[in-house]
Each structure stands twice: as structure tokens, then as C-alpha cells.
Amino acid sequence: MPPHPRHRAADRAGFTLLEVLIALAIFGAAFAIVGAAFFATTRSWSRGSAALESLHEGDFLMDQIVAALRSAAWFRTGRGQYGFTLVNEERRHPADRISWVASGSALMPPDSPYRRGLHRITLSIEDNAEGEPTLAARASPPFLDDDGLEEPEPWFLGAGVRGLDCRIWDGEAEDWIDEWEHTNRLPTRVEVSLYFDPPPGEREPVVLRRLVDIPVAGYATTAVSRTEMRRR
């Protein structure tokens, strides 16, 4: 006798082993795709957060450097004690050493005795206590040739800064140059670049650049030129 209709409906209501296995395979594939997308999104978010944090730190630090450069001071002396100096050095990234006389408190620690007066500030890339290259700053009296003073201990600015590059605008050649020999003058415009650690998973460093006009440089250049003409 043919099976009762109620029995046929009961048979169709169940799942075979093959159907269960296929469903599990589809679920596993979907879960793997979703998981991979989730982890990729998490990694991207972490990289973006690290890069954003470096940019925030770099922007603040760069603003301090710009303020210190714009507060550059210059006085007419025959020995060029208030001039700007640039020494080119190279590590994994550019590691220039720049120095100038400033009148503001930018980049200066609160307990520095030079915070409220003229001081020569020097920026360079040096190894910190952990042996990592870091942006270092020094403050000293505003005289280049004061050999009686020992070089002061540096303080470190921004743990993620690995390189410093400075270029100077040459108005006569209308081009950027990497050397500055006029220690009795100030450049009218400089380009400062800071190199930061690359974000996780990346190889290229994060580079921040700023163009800085030094207001007193025009007066310094004119004064030096007049003095040289008088000597001739």
C-alpha cells in the first residue's frame, strides 16, 4: 500500500547528512569572509590611528619649531655671533643640525634659565636613552664662539621623530640649497622636514614639511651688505 500522506510530509521535513554538511560549509565560508574583513578593517583602523597620532604630535612640534624660527633675533656684530648654522648629516633619514638665536619661549622647557631671554637653540637628531634616534634640542647663550662653555645636555622632543632635514631658499639662484655658509646672516626662508616612524605595516616614513619665513632676515641681510660695502 502507498505511504500515508502524513508520513510523506514527515519525511520531507528532515535534512539529510549531505544537506547539513553543505550548510556547514557555506556557513564556514561566510564566517571566514566576514572574519577576514573584520580583521582587515581593524588593522586599517589601527594604522590610521597610529598615523593620526603621529600627525597630531608632529603638527604641534612643527608649530613650535616654526614659532622658534620666526622669533629669530639678529644684532649687528663683527664676529657673526647671531648667525644661522646648518650642518648636513645623514642616518637612516636626514639628520641635519640647525642652530639660531631665538627670543621666544617656543621649544623651551619651563625650567630653562634661557626661557625669558635671548638664547641659541640647536636642533639635531641624537640617540635617546633607549638608543633610538630622536629630535634633540639644546639651549645655550647666544654666541657661536663661546668656547668656554661646555655643550649643554639635550632634551628630547617627540619620541617618533627619526629625521630632520633643512633646506634654505636661495633668492639669487631661485632654488633650494642644502648648505649655508653665511654664519653672520639669517636665511629669509627655510624648509623644515620632520621624518616620523611609518605606520604599522608600511615602509615609507611619515614626512611633515613647513616653509618658514624669518621676518628679521631681511634686515640682517641688508645690514651685512652695507657693512661689507663700507669695508670695500
C-alpha positions as CSV (number, residue, x, y, z in Angstrom):
1,M,0.0,0.0,0.0
2,P,1.2,3.6,-0.7
3,P,2.5,5.5,2.3
4,H,0.1,7.7,4.1
5,P,0.3,11.4,3.1
6,R,1.1,12.3,6.7
7,H,4.2,10.0,6.5
8,R,5.4,11.6,3.2
9,A,5.2,15.1,4.8
10,A,7.2,13.9,7.8
11,D,9.9,12.5,5.6
12,R,10.3,15.8,3.7
13,A,10.6,17.8,6.9
14,G,14.0,16.4,7.8
15,F,17.6,17.2,6.5
16,T,19.9,14.7,5.0
17,L,23.5,14.4,6.1
18,L,24.7,15.9,2.8
19,E,22.5,18.9,3.2
20,V,23.8,19.5,6.7
21,L,27.4,19.3,5.5
22,I,26.7,21.7,2.7
23,A,25.1,24.2,5.0
24,L,28.0,24.0,7.4
25,A,30.5,24.6,4.6
26,I,28.5,27.6,3.4
27,F,28.3,29.0,6.9
28,G,32.1,28.4,7.5
29,A,33.0,30.2,4.2
30,A,30.7,33.1,5.1
31,F,32.2,33.3,8.6
32,A,35.8,33.2,7.2
33,I,34.9,36.1,4.7
34,V,33.3,38.2,7.5
35,G,36.2,37.5,9.9
36,A,38.9,38.4,7.3
37,A,37.0,41.6,6.5
38,F,36.7,42.4,10.2
39,F,40.5,41.8,10.9
40,A,41.4,43.9,7.8
41,T,39.2,46.7,9.0
42,T,40.7,46.5,12.5
43,R,44.3,46.6,11.1
44,S,43.4,49.6,8.9
45,W,41.9,51.4,11.8
46,S,44.9,50.7,14.0
47,R,47.3,52.0,11.2
48,G,45.1,55.1,10.7
49,S,45.0,55.8,14.5
50,A,48.8,55.5,14.7
51,A,49.3,57.7,11.7
52,L,46.8,60.2,13.0
53,E,48.5,60.3,16.4
54,S,51.9,60.9,14.8
55,L,50.5,63.7,12.7
56,H,48.9,65.4,15.8
57,E,52.2,65.1,17.6
58,G,54.1,66.3,14.5
59,D,51.8,69.2,13.9
60,F,52.3,70.5,17.5
61,L,56.1,70.0,17.3
62,M,56.3,71.6,13.9
63,D,54.3,74.6,15.1
64,Q,56.8,75.0,18.0
65,I,59.8,74.9,15.5
66,V,58.1,77.4,13.2
67,A,57.5,79.8,16.2
68,A,61.1,79.5,17.3
69,L,62.4,80.2,13.8
70,R,60.1,83.2,13.4
71,S,61.4,84.6,16.7
72,A,65.0,84.5,15.4
73,A,67.0,87.5,16.6
74,W,69.9,89.2,15.0
75,F,72.2,92.1,16.0
76,R,75.0,93.7,14.1
77,T,78.3,92.4,15.3
78,G,81.6,92.0,13.6
79,R,82.0,88.4,14.6
80,G,78.7,87.0,13.4
81,Q,77.7,85.6,16.7
82,Y,73.9,85.7,16.0
83,G,74.0,83.9,12.6
84,F,72.2,80.7,11.4
85,T,74.1,77.5,11.0
86,L,73.3,74.3,9.1
87,V,75.3,71.1,9.3
88,N,74.2,68.2,7.0
89,E,74.3,64.8,8.5
90,E,72.7,61.5,7.4
91,R,71.4,58.4,9.2
92,R,68.6,56.3,8.0
93,H,66.9,59.6,7.4
94,P,68.3,63.1,7.0
95,A,69.7,64.2,10.4
96,D,70.6,67.8,9.9
97,R,71.8,70.0,12.8
98,I,70.5,73.6,12.8
99,S,71.1,76.5,15.2
100,W,70.0,80.0,15.5
101,V,69.4,82.7,18.2
102,A,65.8,83.0,19.3
103,S,63.9,85.4,21.5
104,G,60.8,83.5,22.2
105,S,59.9,80.6,24.6
106,A,58.9,78.1,21.8
107,L,60.6,74.6,22.3
108,M,62.0,75.7,25.6
109,P,61.2,73.6,28.8
110,P,59.5,75.6,31.6
111,D,62.5,75.3,33.9
112,S,65.1,76.6,31.4
113,P,67.0,79.7,32.5
114,Y,67.0,80.9,28.9
115,R,63.2,80.8,28.5
116,R,62.7,84.5,29.0
117,G,65.7,85.9,27.2
118,L,67.9,85.5,24.1
119,H,69.3,82.1,23.6
120,R,70.8,80.0,20.9
121,I,68.7,76.9,20.2
122,T,70.1,73.9,18.4
123,L,68.1,71.0,16.9
124,S,69.6,67.7,15.9
125,I,68.9,64.0,15.7
126,E,70.5,62.0,18.5
127,D,70.1,58.7,20.2
128,N,67.9,58.8,23.3
129,A,68.2,56.6,26.4
130,E,66.6,53.7,24.5
131,G,69.2,54.1,21.7
132,E,66.6,55.3,19.2
133,P,67.2,58.4,17.0
134,T,65.1,61.3,18.3
135,L,64.8,65.0,17.8
136,A,67.0,66.7,20.4
137,A,67.1,70.3,21.5
138,R,69.7,72.4,23.3
139,A,69.7,75.9,24.6
140,S,72.8,78.0,25.3
141,P,74.0,81.6,25.4
142,P,73.5,83.4,22.0
143,F,77.2,83.3,21.0
144,L,78.7,80.9,18.4
145,D,82.3,81.2,19.5
146,D,82.0,81.0,23.3
147,D,84.5,78.1,23.7
148,G,84.5,78.5,27.5
149,L,81.1,76.8,27.9
150,E,80.5,73.1,27.6
151,E,77.8,71.8,25.3
152,P,74.6,71.6,27.4
153,E,72.7,68.3,27.8
154,P,69.8,68.0,25.3
155,W,66.2,67.3,25.9
156,F,64.2,65.2,23.5
157,L,61.2,66.3,21.6
158,G,58.7,63.8,20.2
159,A,59.6,60.1,20.5
160,G,58.5,59.3,17.0
161,V,60.7,61.8,15.2
162,R,63.5,60.0,13.4
163,G,64.8,62.6,11.0
164,L,65.3,66.3,10.4
165,D,66.0,68.0,7.1
166,C,66.5,71.7,6.5
167,R,66.8,73.5,3.1
168,I,67.3,77.2,2.5
169,W,65.9,79.3,-0.2
170,D,68.5,81.0,-2.4
171,G,66.9,84.1,-3.8
172,E,69.6,84.7,-6.3
173,A,69.6,81.2,-7.8
174,E,65.8,80.9,-7.1
175,D,66.3,77.4,-5.8
176,W,66.6,75.4,-2.6
177,I,70.1,74.7,-1.3
178,D,71.3,72.3,1.4
179,E,74.3,74.4,2.6
180,W,74.5,77.7,4.4
181,E,77.9,79.3,4.8
182,H,76.8,82.8,5.8
183,T,77.1,82.4,9.6
184,N,76.7,86.2,10.0
185,R,73.3,86.2,8.3
186,L,69.9,84.7,8.6
187,P,68.1,82.9,5.7
188,T,64.9,84.7,4.6
189,R,63.1,81.4,4.1
190,V,63.7,77.8,5.2
191,E,62.0,74.5,4.6
192,V,61.9,72.2,7.6
193,S,61.0,68.5,7.3
194,L,60.4,66.0,10.1
195,Y,60.5,62.3,9.5
196,F,58.3,60.0,11.6
197,D,58.1,56.3,12.0
198,P,56.0,54.7,9.3
199,P,52.5,53.4,10.3
200,P,52.4,49.7,11.2
201,G,52.7,47.5,8.1
202,E,54.1,50.4,6.0
203,R,57.7,51.1,4.9
204,E,57.7,54.7,4.0
205,P,58.1,57.2,6.8
206,V,55.6,60.0,7.5
207,V,57.1,63.3,6.5
208,L,55.8,66.7,7.6
209,R,57.2,69.8,5.8
210,R,56.8,73.5,6.5
211,L,58.0,76.6,4.8
212,V,59.1,79.3,7.3
213,D,59.7,83.0,6.6
214,I,62.1,84.6,9.0
215,P,61.0,88.2,9.5
216,V,64.3,89.7,10.7
217,A,66.3,88.1,7.9
218,G,65.8,91.0,5.5
219,Y,67.2,93.5,8.0
220,A,70.1,91.2,8.8
221,T,71.0,90.7,5.1
222,T,70.8,94.5,4.4
223,A,72.9,95.4,7.4
224,V,75.6,92.9,6.5
225,S,75.6,94.0,2.9
226,R,76.1,97.7,3.9
227,T,78.9,96.7,6.3
228,E,80.7,94.8,3.6
229,M,80.3,97.7,1.1
230,R,81.8,100.1,3.7
231,R,84.8,97.8,4.2
232,R,85.4,97.8,0.5
